[in-house]
Amino acid sequence: MVQQKNQSDKSEIQFLEGPQSRLTEMKFIFFTLWELIKCFRKLHSIGPCITFFGSSRFKEDHFYYEFTRSAAGEFAKLGFTIMTGGGPGLMEAANRGAQEVGGKSVGCNIKLPIDQMPNSYLDKWVEAKHFFIRKILLVKYSFAFVVMPGGFGTLDEYFEAITLIQTGKIRNFPVIIFNTQYHRALIEHIAVMKEQGTINDADSKLFMITDDIEQARLFIIEHSIKYYGLKPKF
């Protein structure tokens, strides 16, 4: 009786149909490919990067802004190009910190309904229409990732990078989370994931959490410059 009822239920299902315009899909493919080609060409020679993820909403007078500026400056002195999403707030702070010490500063800006203008501390920048293209660029050139306080976008970028490392899609690059107090709930939730078995012990060691710029700098030297054999450019 139960089996007959299930079969009857299935026969009464009316499936939905979505948009199926092949022309629209082909246009999307070609425009996406062209956008990637343009960005790859422009960023081809930028060198090894450290990518900063962080909120666009913190202003110049905020502690997070000044901290990000200082951290980016210290990492730029190691010879890395500092890459961000190219916008205001902590992205601007990182780009500014790099420029102020004579380092290279690059941005991957995003087109939004309310325009996000590239900040004024960029030596070079590209603009992406889609977030997934922007994230490809932020990951492609990076030998380390720095997570500053931020919102949905920052966490999206952080989990994208850590998932790619976890699954072996990119190498085991250093990931540094700054500001333990701001990220306290995130740290606790990662502990819950480990306890529940949705990540394992090795996964929980794929990143460093610290409030110390010097500790992070030494971590990058050891796990990025030395580990991947990065050499000064002459």
Secondary structure, DSSP 8 states (H G I E B T S, - for coil): -HHHHHHHHHHT---------HHHHHHHHHHHHHHHHHHHHHHTTS-SEEEEE--S---TTSHHHHHHHHHHHHHHTTT-EEEE-SSSTHHHHHHHHHHHTT--EEEEEE--SS-----S--SEEEEESSHHHHHHHHHHTEEEEEE-S--HHHHHHHHHHHHHHHTTSS----EEEE-TTTTHHHHHHHHHHHHHTSS-TTGGGSSEEES-HHHHHHHHIIIIIITTT-----
